[in-house]
């Protein structure tokens, strides 16, 4: 199972990125905690405005603001 390519936030790549991530999670890291699955997925969000969004989500997760 291939890992997803880095995601830059472009609208044309959202659906494909989500599908690949869901498949990988189901096949490889299904037993991990949801928070770990989210952090894994966010590790592929790397470029441009998507990176800023990712950093805000990670701060909220670490601060306990997201459940």
N, CA, C and O atoms as a Tripos MOL2 file, in Angstrom:
@<TRIPOS>MOLECULE
protein
  268   267    67     0     0
PROTEIN
NO_CHARGES

@<TRIPOS>ATOM
      1 N           0.8440   -1.1780    0.0000 N.3       1 UNK1
      2 CA          0.0000    0.0000    0.0000 C.3       1 UNK1
      3 C           0.8860    1.2360    0.0000 C.2       1 UNK1
      4 O           1.7210    1.4090    0.8880 O.2       1 UNK1
      5 N           0.7070    2.0760   -0.9750 N.am      2 UNK2
      6 CA          1.5160    3.2880   -1.1040 C.3       2 UNK2
      7 C           1.0700    4.3540   -0.1090 C.2       2 UNK2
      8 O          -0.1190    4.5040    0.1740 O.2       2 UNK2
      9 N           2.0370    5.0820    0.4080 N.am      3 UNK3
     10 CA          1.7300    6.2090    1.2850 C.3       3 UNK3
     11 C           1.2960    7.3840    0.4220 C.2       3 UNK3
     12 O           1.6440    7.4480   -0.7570 O.2       3 UNK3
     13 N           0.5400    8.3130    0.9950 N.am      4 UNK4
     14 CA          0.0910    9.4630    0.1960 C.3       4 UNK4
     15 C           1.2470   10.3890   -0.1540 C.2       4 UNK4
     16 O           2.2710   10.4170    0.5290 O.2       4 UNK4
     17 N           1.0650   11.1360   -1.2170 N.am      5 UNK5
     18 CA          2.0240   12.1770   -1.5660 C.3       5 UNK5
     19 C           1.7590   13.3730   -0.6610 C.2       5 UNK5
     20 O           0.6600   13.5220   -0.1250 O.2       5 UNK5
     21 N           2.7620   14.2220   -0.4940 N.am      6 UNK6
     22 CA          2.5720   15.4150    0.3120 C.3       6 UNK6
     23 C           1.4380   16.2430   -0.2730 C.2       6 UNK6
     24 O           1.2930   16.3530   -1.4910 O.2       6 UNK6
     25 N           0.6380   16.8240    0.6150 N.am      7 UNK7
     26 CA         -0.5400   17.5840    0.2060 C.3       7 UNK7
     27 C          -0.2870   19.0670    0.4170 C.2       7 UNK7
     28 O           0.1730   19.4810    1.4810 O.2       7 UNK7
     29 N          -0.5880   19.8610   -0.5980 N.am      8 UNK8
     30 CA         -0.3240   21.3000   -0.5380 C.3       8 UNK8
     31 C          -1.5790   22.1410   -0.3440 C.2       8 UNK8
     32 O          -1.5000   23.3690   -0.3150 O.2       8 UNK8
     33 N          -2.7250   21.5020   -0.2140 N.am      9 UNK9
     34 CA         -3.9640   22.2360    0.0100 C.3       9 UNK9
     35 C          -4.7350   22.5520   -1.2530 C.2       9 UNK9
     36 O          -5.8040   23.1570   -1.1740 O.2       9 UNK9
     37 N          -4.2310   22.1650   -2.4180 N.am     10 UNK10
     38 CA         -4.9360   22.4830   -3.6620 C.3      10 UNK10
     39 C          -6.2480   21.7000   -3.7420 C.2      10 UNK10
     40 O          -6.2990   20.5100   -3.4310 O.2      10 UNK10
     41 N          -7.2850   22.3810   -4.1580 N.am     11 UNK11
     42 CA         -8.6200   21.7800   -4.1600 C.3      11 UNK11
     43 C          -8.7310   20.5770   -5.0960 C.2      11 UNK11
     44 O          -9.5490   19.6880   -4.8590 O.2      11 UNK11
     45 N          -7.9360   20.5390   -6.1350 N.am     12 UNK12
     46 CA         -7.9950   19.4260   -7.0760 C.3      12 UNK12
     47 C          -7.4140   18.1260   -6.5350 C.2      12 UNK12
     48 O          -7.6290   17.0600   -7.1110 O.2      12 UNK12
     49 N          -6.6770   18.2130   -5.4250 N.am     13 UNK13
     50 CA         -6.0360   17.0230   -4.8600 C.3      13 UNK13
     51 C          -6.6840   16.5350   -3.5700 C.2      13 UNK13
     52 O          -6.2760   15.5020   -3.0400 O.2      13 UNK13
     53 N          -7.6740   17.2410   -3.0530 N.am     14 UNK14
     54 CA         -8.2730   16.9060   -1.7610 C.3      14 UNK14
     55 C          -8.8670   15.5020   -1.7600 C.2      14 UNK14
     56 O          -8.5280   14.6880   -0.9010 O.2      14 UNK14
     57 N          -9.7390   15.2150   -2.7020 N.am     15 UNK15
     58 CA        -10.4440   13.9230   -2.7220 C.3      15 UNK15
     59 C          -9.4590   12.7610   -2.8050 C.2      15 UNK15
     60 O          -9.5790   11.7910   -2.0570 O.2      15 UNK15
     61 N          -8.4980   12.8530   -3.7030 N.am     16 UNK16
     62 CA         -7.5240   11.7760   -3.8470 C.3      16 UNK16
     63 C          -6.6840   11.5860   -2.6020 C.2      16 UNK16
     64 O          -6.3960   10.4550   -2.2110 O.2      16 UNK16
     65 N          -6.2860   12.6910   -1.9700 N.am     17 UNK17
     66 CA         -5.4930   12.6300   -0.7500 C.3      17 UNK17
     67 C          -6.2760   11.9300    0.3620 C.2      17 UNK17
     68 O          -5.7400   11.0630    1.0520 O.2      17 UNK17
     69 N          -7.5200   12.3020    0.5310 N.am     18 UNK18
     70 CA         -8.3510   11.7020    1.5750 C.3      18 UNK18
     71 C          -8.5630   10.2160    1.3230 C.2      18 UNK18
     72 O          -8.4970    9.4190    2.2580 O.2      18 UNK18
     73 N          -8.8140    9.8350    0.0910 N.am     19 UNK19
     74 CA         -9.0290    8.4170   -0.2350 C.3      19 UNK19
     75 C          -7.7800    7.5950    0.0830 C.2      19 UNK19
     76 O          -7.8720    6.5390    0.7100 O.2      19 UNK19
     77 N          -6.6140    8.0790   -0.3490 N.am     20 UNK20
     78 CA         -5.3690    7.3500   -0.0940 C.3      20 UNK20
     79 C          -5.1180    7.2380    1.4120 C.2      20 UNK20
     80 O          -4.7090    6.1830    1.8970 O.2      20 UNK20
     81 N          -5.3610    8.3130    2.1430 N.am     21 UNK21
     82 CA         -5.1540    8.2790    3.5980 C.3      21 UNK21
     83 C          -6.1020    7.2970    4.2730 C.2      21 UNK21
     84 O          -5.6790    6.5210    5.1300 O.2      21 UNK21
     85 N          -7.3660    7.3190    3.9010 N.am     22 UNK22
     86 CA         -8.3380    6.3840    4.4920 C.3      22 UNK22
     87 C          -7.9460    4.9380    4.2210 C.2      22 UNK22
     88 O          -8.0030    4.0970    5.1180 O.2      22 UNK22
     89 N          -7.5520    4.6510    2.9940 N.am     23 UNK23
     90 CA         -7.1480    3.2900    2.6450 C.3      23 UNK23
     91 C          -5.9180    2.8630    3.4310 C.2      23 UNK23
     92 O          -5.8640    1.7460    3.9460 O.2      23 UNK23
     93 N          -4.9360    3.7430    3.5250 N.am     24 UNK24
     94 CA         -3.7130    3.4030    4.2540 C.3      24 UNK24
     95 C          -4.0150    3.1620    5.7270 C.2      24 UNK24
     96 O          -3.5040    2.2120    6.3200 O.2      24 UNK24
     97 N          -4.8340    4.0080    6.3120 N.am     25 UNK25
     98 CA         -5.2020    3.8460    7.7240 C.3      25 UNK25
     99 C          -5.9140    2.5150    7.9320 C.2      25 UNK25
    100 O          -5.6080    1.7950    8.8830 O.2      25 UNK25
    101 N          -6.8510    2.1810    7.0650 N.am     26 UNK26
    102 CA         -7.5880    0.9170    7.1870 C.3      26 UNK26
    103 C          -6.6790   -0.2890    7.0400 C.2      26 UNK26
    104 O          -6.8820   -1.3070    7.7000 O.2      26 UNK26
    105 N          -5.6830   -0.1800    6.1810 N.am     27 UNK27
    106 CA         -4.8170   -1.3230    5.9060 C.3      27 UNK27
    107 C          -3.6270   -1.4280    6.8520 C.2      27 UNK27
    108 O          -3.2110   -2.5370    7.1840 O.2      27 UNK27
    109 N          -3.0700   -0.3020    7.2940 N.am     28 UNK28
    110 CA         -1.7920   -0.3300    8.0010 C.3      28 UNK28
    111 C          -1.8310    0.1150    9.4590 C.2      28 UNK28
    112 O          -1.1180   -0.4460   10.2910 O.2      28 UNK28
    113 N          -2.6500    1.1120    9.7830 N.am     29 UNK29
    114 CA         -2.6140    1.6430   11.1490 C.3      29 UNK29
    115 C          -4.0030    1.6840   11.7820 C.2      29 UNK29
    116 O          -4.3100    2.5770   12.5710 O.2      29 UNK29
    117 N          -4.8150    0.7310   11.4360 N.am     30 UNK30
    118 CA         -6.1910    0.6540   11.9160 C.3      30 UNK30
    119 C          -6.2680    0.6110   13.4420 C.2      30 UNK30
    120 O          -7.1850    1.1880   14.0260 O.2      30 UNK30
    121 N          -5.3180   -0.0640   14.0950 N.am     31 UNK31
    122 CA         -5.3500   -0.2280   15.5380 C.3      31 UNK31
    123 C          -4.8320    0.9640   16.3260 C.2      31 UNK31
    124 O          -4.9030    0.9730   17.5550 O.2      31 UNK31
    125 N          -4.3170    1.9620   15.6360 N.am     32 UNK32
    126 CA         -3.7730    3.1380   16.3280 C.3      32 UNK32
    127 C          -4.9150    4.0080   16.8620 C.2      32 UNK32
    128 O          -6.0370    3.9650   16.3570 O.2      32 UNK32
    129 N          -4.6080    4.7860   17.8780 N.am     33 UNK33
    130 CA         -5.5800    5.7410   18.3920 C.3      33 UNK33
    131 C          -5.9480    6.7410   17.3030 C.2      33 UNK33
    132 O          -5.1500    7.0110   16.4060 O.2      33 UNK33
    133 N          -7.1440    7.2840   17.3810 N.am     34 UNK34
    134 CA         -7.6020    8.2480   16.3800 C.3      34 UNK34
    135 C          -6.6470    9.4430   16.3160 C.2      34 UNK34
    136 O          -6.3390    9.9370   15.2310 O.2      34 UNK34
    137 N          -6.1840    9.9020   17.4710 N.am     35 UNK35
    138 CA         -5.2540   11.0310   17.4930 C.3      35 UNK35
    139 C          -3.9700   10.7010   16.7300 C.2      35 UNK35
    140 O          -3.4350   11.5490   16.0160 O.2      35 UNK35
    141 N          -3.4800    9.4740   16.8790 N.am     36 UNK36
    142 CA         -2.2790    9.0560   16.1540 C.3      36 UNK36
    143 C          -2.5470    8.9840   14.6590 C.2      36 UNK36
    144 O          -1.6840    9.3480   13.8600 O.2      36 UNK36
    145 N          -3.7240    8.5220   14.2710 N.am     37 UNK37
    146 CA         -4.0870    8.4650   12.8610 C.3      37 UNK37
    147 C          -4.1410    9.8720   12.2730 C.2      37 UNK37
    148 O          -3.6800   10.0980   11.1540 O.2      37 UNK37
    149 N          -4.7010   10.8130   13.0190 N.am     38 UNK38
    150 CA         -4.7830   12.2020   12.5560 C.3      38 UNK38
    151 C          -3.3920   12.7870   12.4170 C.2      38 UNK38
    152 O          -3.0830   13.4310   11.4150 O.2      38 UNK38
    153 N          -2.5520   12.5670   13.4170 N.am     39 UNK39
    154 CA         -1.1830   13.0940   13.3450 C.3      39 UNK39
    155 C          -0.4260   12.4810   12.1710 C.2      39 UNK39
    156 O           0.3390   13.1770   11.5030 O.2      39 UNK39
    157 N          -0.6290   11.1870   11.9090 N.am     40 UNK40
    158 CA          0.0160   10.5530   10.7520 C.3      40 UNK40
    159 C          -0.4350   11.2340    9.4710 C.2      40 UNK40
    160 O           0.3850   11.5850    8.6220 O.2      40 UNK40
    161 N          -1.7450   11.4200    9.3380 N.am     41 UNK41
    162 CA         -2.2860   12.0370    8.1180 C.3      41 UNK41
    163 C          -1.7590   13.4610    7.9600 C.2      41 UNK41
    164 O          -1.3930   13.8720    6.8590 O.2      41 UNK41
    165 N          -1.7210   14.2070    9.0490 N.am     42 UNK42
    166 CA         -1.2410   15.5840    8.9690 C.3      42 UNK42
    167 C           0.2420   15.6660    8.6430 C.2      42 UNK42
    168 O           0.7130   16.7020    8.1730 O.2      42 UNK42
    169 N           0.9800   14.6000    8.8810 N.am     43 UNK43
    170 CA          2.4040   14.6260    8.5500 C.3      43 UNK43
    171 C           2.6320   14.7400    7.0420 C.2      43 UNK43
    172 O           3.7330   15.0780    6.6080 O.2      43 UNK43
    173 N           1.6190   14.4660    6.2560 N.am     44 UNK44
    174 CA          1.7160   14.5870    4.7970 C.3      44 UNK44
    175 C           1.1780   15.9200    4.2870 C.2      44 UNK44
    176 O           1.2070   16.1780    3.0840 O.2      44 UNK44
    177 N           0.6910   16.7640    5.1860 N.am     45 UNK45
    178 CA          0.2390   18.1030    4.8290 C.3      45 UNK45
    179 C           1.4370   19.0190    5.0460 C.2      45 UNK45
    180 O           1.7710   19.3450    6.1850 O.2      45 UNK45
    181 N           2.0820   19.4340    3.9660 N.am     46 UNK46
    182 CA          3.4010   20.0490    4.0860 C.3      46 UNK46
    183 C           3.5710   21.4170    3.4500 C.2      46 UNK46
    184 O           4.5010   22.1350    3.8210 O.2      46 UNK46
    185 N           2.7560   21.8000    2.5480 N.am     47 UNK47
    186 CA          3.1050   22.9680    1.7490 C.3      47 UNK47
    187 C           2.0520   24.0630    1.8170 C.2      47 UNK47
    188 O           0.8640   23.8080    2.0110 O.2      47 UNK47
    189 N           2.5240   25.2730    1.6540 N.am     48 UNK48
    190 CA          1.6970   26.4620    1.4810 C.3      48 UNK48
    191 C           0.6840   26.6390    2.6110 C.2      48 UNK48
    192 O           1.0140   26.4080    3.7740 O.2      48 UNK48
    193 N          -0.5440   27.0450    2.2840 N.am     49 UNK49
    194 CA         -1.5500   27.3310    3.3150 C.3      49 UNK49
    195 C          -1.9630   26.0720    4.0680 C.2      49 UNK49
    196 O          -2.4080   26.1550    5.2120 O.2      49 UNK49
    197 N          -1.8210   24.9160    3.4460 N.am     50 UNK50
    198 CA         -2.1740   23.6710    4.1200 C.3      50 UNK50
    199 C          -1.2760   23.4490    5.3370 C.2      50 UNK50
    200 O          -1.7220   22.8900    6.3390 O.2      50 UNK50
    201 N          -0.0340   23.8770    5.2600 N.am     51 UNK51
    202 CA          0.8910   23.7190    6.3780 C.3      51 UNK51
    203 C           0.4850   24.6000    7.5520 C.2      51 UNK51
    204 O           0.5880   24.1770    8.7030 O.2      51 UNK51
    205 N           0.0320   25.8030    7.2840 N.am     52 UNK52
    206 CA         -0.4390   26.7040    8.3380 C.3      52 UNK52
    207 C          -1.6630   26.0980    9.0250 C.2      52 UNK52
    208 O          -1.7500   26.0920   10.2530 O.2      52 UNK52
    209 N          -2.5990   25.5920    8.2370 N.am     53 UNK53
    210 CA         -3.7930   24.9390    8.7880 C.3      53 UNK53
    211 C          -3.3860   23.7610    9.6640 C.2      53 UNK53
    212 O          -3.9130   23.5920   10.7640 O.2      53 UNK53
    213 N          -2.4480   22.9430    9.1810 N.am     54 UNK54
    214 CA         -1.9840   21.7720    9.9320 C.3      54 UNK54
    215 C          -1.4200   22.1810   11.2820 C.2      54 UNK54
    216 O          -1.7420   21.5630   12.2970 O.2      54 UNK54
    217 N          -0.5950   23.1980   11.3110 N.am     55 UNK55
    218 CA          0.0110   23.6350   12.5720 C.3      55 UNK55
    219 C          -1.0530   24.0790   13.5710 C.2      55 UNK55
    220 O          -0.9260   23.8180   14.7670 O.2      55 UNK55
    221 N          -2.1010   24.7470   13.0900 N.am     56 UNK56
    222 CA         -3.1980   25.1570   13.9760 C.3      56 UNK56
    223 C          -3.9410   23.9460   14.5290 C.2      56 UNK56
    224 O          -4.2890   23.9270   15.7100 O.2      56 UNK56
    225 N          -4.1890   22.9410   13.7050 N.am     57 UNK57
    226 CA         -4.8700   21.7300   14.1530 C.3      57 UNK57
    227 C          -4.0190   20.9880   15.1760 C.2      57 UNK57
    228 O          -4.5370   20.5320   16.1950 O.2      57 UNK57
    229 N          -2.7300   20.8610   14.9210 N.am     58 UNK58
    230 CA         -1.8450   20.1730   15.8620 C.3      58 UNK58
    231 C          -1.7980   20.8910   17.2110 C.2      58 UNK58
    232 O          -1.7770   20.2420   18.2570 O.2      58 UNK58
    233 N          -1.7810   22.2140   17.1930 N.am     59 UNK59
    234 CA         -1.8040   22.9720   18.4480 C.3      59 UNK59
    235 C          -3.0970   22.7000   19.2140 C.2      59 UNK59
    236 O          -3.0780   22.5230   20.4320 O.2      59 UNK59
    237 N          -4.2200   22.6690   18.4950 N.am     60 UNK60
    238 CA         -5.5090   22.3850   19.1390 C.3      60 UNK60
    239 C          -5.5430   20.9700   19.7060 C.2      60 UNK60
    240 O          -6.0660   20.7590   20.8000 O.2      60 UNK60
    241 N          -4.9960   20.0040   18.9830 N.am     61 UNK61
    242 CA         -4.9460   18.6300   19.4820 C.3      61 UNK61
    243 C          -4.1010   18.5340   20.7470 C.2      61 UNK61
    244 O          -4.5040   17.9040   21.7250 O.2      61 UNK61
    245 N          -2.9380   19.1570   20.7220 N.am     62 UNK62
    246 CA         -2.0400   19.1090   21.8650 C.3      62 UNK62
    247 C          -2.6150   19.8680   23.0570 C.2      62 UNK62
    248 O          -2.3590   19.5020   24.2040 O.2      62 UNK62
    249 N          -3.3840   20.9150   22.8000 N.am     63 UNK63
    250 CA         -3.9790   21.7090   23.8640 C.3      63 UNK63
    251 C          -5.2770   21.1250   24.3990 C.2      63 UNK63
    252 O          -5.8660   21.6680   25.3340 O.2      63 UNK63
    253 N          -5.7300   20.0120   23.8050 N.am     64 UNK64
    254 CA         -6.9610   19.3860   24.2460 C.3      64 UNK64
    255 C          -8.2210   20.0900   23.7800 C.2      64 UNK64
    256 O          -9.3010   19.8460   24.3180 O.2      64 UNK64
    257 N          -8.1000   20.9640   22.7840 N.am     65 UNK65
    258 CA         -9.2560   21.6800   22.2900 C.3      65 UNK65
    259 C         -10.1020   20.8770   21.3160 C.2      65 UNK65
    260 O         -11.2640   21.2060   21.0800 O.2      65 UNK65
    261 N          -9.5240   19.8240   20.7520 N.am     66 UNK66
    262 CA        -10.2530   18.9460   19.8290 C.3      66 UNK66
    263 C         -10.4120   17.5830   20.4870 C.2      66 UNK66
    264 O          -9.4750   17.0400   21.0720 O.2      66 UNK66
    265 N         -11.6040   17.0520   20.3770 N.am     67 UNK67
    266 CA        -11.8460   15.7100   20.9390 C.3      67 UNK67
    267 C         -12.5600   14.8480   19.9410 C.2      67 UNK67
    268 O         -12.8520   13.6870   20.2260 O.2      67 UNK67
@<TRIPOS>BOND
     1     1     2 1
     2     2     3 1
     3     3     4 2
     4     3     5 am
     5     5     6 1
     6     6     7 1
     7     7     8 2
     8     7     9 am
     9     9    10 1
    10    10    11 1
    11    11    12 2
    12    11    13 am
    13    13    14 1
    14    14    15 1
    15    15    16 2
    16    15    17 am
    17    17    18 1
    18    18    19 1
    19    19    20 2
    20    19    21 am
    21    21    22 1
    22    22    23 1
    23    23    24 2
    24    23    25 am
    25    25    26 1
    26    26    27 1
    27    27    28 2
    28    27    29 am
    29    29    30 1
    30    30    31 1
    31    31    32 2
    32    31    33 am
    33    33    34 1
    34    34    35 1
    35    35    36 2
    36    35    37 am
    37    37    38 1
    38    38    39 1
    39    39    40 2
    40    39    41 am
    41    41    42 1
    42    42    43 1
    43    43    44 2
    44    43    45 am
    45    45    46 1
    46    46    47 1
    47    47    48 2
    48    47    49 am
    49    49    50 1
    50    50    51 1
    51    51    52 2
    52    51    53 am
    53    53    54 1
    54    54    55 1
    55    55    56 2
    56    55    57 am
    57    57    58 1
    58    58    59 1
    59    59    60 2
    60    59    61 am
    61    61    62 1
    62    62    63 1
    63    63    64 2
    64    63    65 am
    65    65    66 1
    66    66    67 1
    67    67    68 2
    68    67    69 am
    69    69    70 1
    70    70    71 1
    71    71    72 2
    72    71    73 am
    73    73    74 1
    74    74    75 1
    75    75    76 2
    76    75    77 am
    77    77    78 1
    78    78    79 1
    79    79    80 2
    80    79    81 am
    81    81    82 1
    82    82    83 1
    83    83    84 2
    84    83    85 am
    85    85    86 1
    86    86    87 1
    87    87    88 2
    88    87    89 am
    89    89    90 1
    90    90    91 1
    91    91    92 2
    92    91    93 am
    93    93    94 1
    94    94    95 1
    95    95    96 2
    96    95    97 am
    97    97    98 1
    98    98    99 1
    99    99   100 2
   100    99   101 am
   101   101   102 1
   102   102   103 1
   103   103   104 2
   104   103   105 am
   105   105   106 1
   106   106   107 1
   107   107   108 2
   108   107   109 am
   109   109   110 1
   110   110   111 1
   111   111   112 2
   112   111   113 am
   113   113   114 1
   114   114   115 1
   115   115   116 2
   116   115   117 am
   117   117   118 1
   118   118   119 1
   119   119   120 2
   120   119   121 am
   121   121   122 1
   122   122   123 1
   123   123   124 2
   124   123   125 am
   125   125   126 1
   126   126   127 1
   127   127   128 2
   128   127   129 am
   129   129   130 1
   130   130   131 1
   131   131   132 2
   132   131   133 am
   133   133   134 1
   134   134   135 1
   135   135   136 2
   136   135   137 am
   137   137   138 1
   138   138   139 1
   139   139   140 2
   140   139   141 am
   141   141   142 1
   142   142   143 1
   143   143   144 2
   144   143   145 am
   145   145   146 1
   146   146   147 1
   147   147   148 2
   148   147   149 am
   149   149   150 1
   150   150   151 1
   151   151   152 2
   152   151   153 am
   153   153   154 1
   154   154   155 1
   155   155   156 2
   156   155   157 am
   157   157   158 1
   158   158   159 1
   159   159   160 2
   160   159   161 am
   161   161   162 1
   162   162   163 1
   163   163   164 2
   164   163   165 am
   165   165   166 1
   166   166   167 1
   167   167   168 2
   168   167   169 am
   169   169   170 1
   170   170   171 1
   171   171   172 2
   172   171   173 am
   173   173   174 1
   174   174   175 1
   175   175   176 2
   176   175   177 am
   177   177   178 1
   178   178   179 1
   179   179   180 2
   180   179   181 am
   181   181   182 1
   182   182   183 1
   183   183   184 2
   184   183   185 am
   185   185   186 1
   186   186   187 1
   187   187   188 2
   188   187   189 am
   189   189   190 1
   190   190   191 1
   191   191   192 2
   192   191   193 am
   193   193   194 1
   194   194   195 1
   195   195   196 2
   196   195   197 am
   197   197   198 1
   198   198   199 1
   199   199   200 2
   200   199   201 am
   201   201   202 1
   202   202   203 1
   203   203   204 2
   204   203   205 am
   205   205   206 1
   206   206   207 1
   207   207   208 2
   208   207   209 am
   209   209   210 1
   210   210   211 1
   211   211   212 2
   212   211   213 am
   213   213   214 1
   214   214   215 1
   215   215   216 2
   216   215   217 am
   217   217   218 1
   218   218   219 1
   219   219   220 2
   220   219   221 am
   221   221   222 1
   222   222   223 1
   223   223   224 2
   224   223   225 am
   225   225   226 1
   226   226   227 1
   227   227   228 2
   228   227   229 am
   229   229   230 1
   230   230   231 1
   231   231   232 2
   232   231   233 am
   233   233   234 1
   234   234   235 1
   235   235   236 2
   236   235   237 am
   237   237   238 1
   238   238   239 1
   239   239   240 2
   240   239   241 am
   241   241   242 1
   242   242   243 1
   243   243   244 2
   244   243   245 am
   245   245   246 1
   246   246   247 1
   247   247   248 2
   248   247   249 am
   249   249   250 1
   250   250   251 1
   251   251   252 2
   252   251   253 am
   253   253   254 1
   254   254   255 1
   255   255   256 2
   256   255   257 am
   257   257   258 1
   258   258   259 1
   259   259   260 2
   260   259   261 am
   261   261   262 1
   262   262   263 1
   263   263   264 2
   264   263   265 am
   265   265   266 1
   266   266   267 1
   267   267   268 2
@<TRIPOS>SUBSTRUCTURE
     1 UNK1         2 RESIDUE 1 A UNK
     2 UNK2         6 RESIDUE 1 A UNK
     3 UNK3        10 RESIDUE 1 A UNK
     4 UNK4        14 RESIDUE 1 A UNK
     5 UNK5        18 RESIDUE 1 A UNK
     6 UNK6        22 RESIDUE 1 A UNK
     7 UNK7        26 RESIDUE 1 A UNK
     8 UNK8        30 RESIDUE 1 A UNK
     9 UNK9        34 RESIDUE 1 A UNK
    10 UNK10       38 RESIDUE 1 A UNK
    11 UNK11       42 RESIDUE 1 A UNK
    12 UNK12       46 RESIDUE 1 A UNK
    13 UNK13       50 RESIDUE 1 A UNK
    14 UNK14       54 RESIDUE 1 A UNK
    15 UNK15       58 RESIDUE 1 A UNK
    16 UNK16       62 RESIDUE 1 A UNK
    17 UNK17       66 RESIDUE 1 A UNK
    18 UNK18       70 RESIDUE 1 A UNK
    19 UNK19       74 RESIDUE 1 A UNK
    20 UNK20       78 RESIDUE 1 A UNK
    21 UNK21       82 RESIDUE 1 A UNK
    22 UNK22       86 RESIDUE 1 A UNK
    23 UNK23       90 RESIDUE 1 A UNK
    24 UNK24       94 RESIDUE 1 A UNK
    25 UNK25       98 RESIDUE 1 A UNK
    26 UNK26      102 RESIDUE 1 A UNK
    27 UNK27      106 RESIDUE 1 A UNK
    28 UNK28      110 RESIDUE 1 A UNK
    29 UNK29      114 RESIDUE 1 A UNK
    30 UNK30      118 RESIDUE 1 A UNK
    31 UNK31      122 RESIDUE 1 A UNK
    32 UNK32      126 RESIDUE 1 A UNK
    33 UNK33      130 RESIDUE 1 A UNK
    34 UNK34      134 RESIDUE 1 A UNK
    35 UNK35      138 RESIDUE 1 A UNK
    36 UNK36      142 RESIDUE 1 A UNK
    37 UNK37      146 RESIDUE 1 A UNK
    38 UNK38      150 RESIDUE 1 A UNK
    39 UNK39      154 RESIDUE 1 A UNK
    40 UNK40      158 RESIDUE 1 A UNK
    41 UNK41      162 RESIDUE 1 A UNK
    42 UNK42      166 RESIDUE 1 A UNK
    43 UNK43      170 RESIDUE 1 A UNK
    44 UNK44      174 RESIDUE 1 A UNK
    45 UNK45      178 RESIDUE 1 A UNK
    46 UNK46      182 RESIDUE 1 A UNK
    47 UNK47      186 RESIDUE 1 A UNK
    48 UNK48      190 RESIDUE 1 A UNK
    49 UNK49      194 RESIDUE 1 A UNK
    50 UNK50      198 RESIDUE 1 A UNK
    51 UNK51      202 RESIDUE 1 A UNK
    52 UNK52      206 RESIDUE 1 A UNK
    53 UNK53      210 RESIDUE 1 A UNK
    54 UNK54      214 RESIDUE 1 A UNK
    55 UNK55      218 RESIDUE 1 A UNK
    56 UNK56      222 RESIDUE 1 A UNK
    57 UNK57      226 RESIDUE 1 A UNK
    58 UNK58      230 RESIDUE 1 A UNK
    59 UNK59      234 RESIDUE 1 A UNK
    60 UNK60      238 RESIDUE 1 A UNK
    61 UNK61      242 RESIDUE 1 A UNK
    62 UNK62      246 RESIDUE 1 A UNK
    63 UNK63      250 RESIDUE 1 A UNK
    64 UNK64      254 RESIDUE 1 A UNK
    65 UNK65      258 RESIDUE 1 A UNK
    66 UNK66      262 RESIDUE 1 A UNK
    67 UNK67      266 RESIDUE 1 A UNK
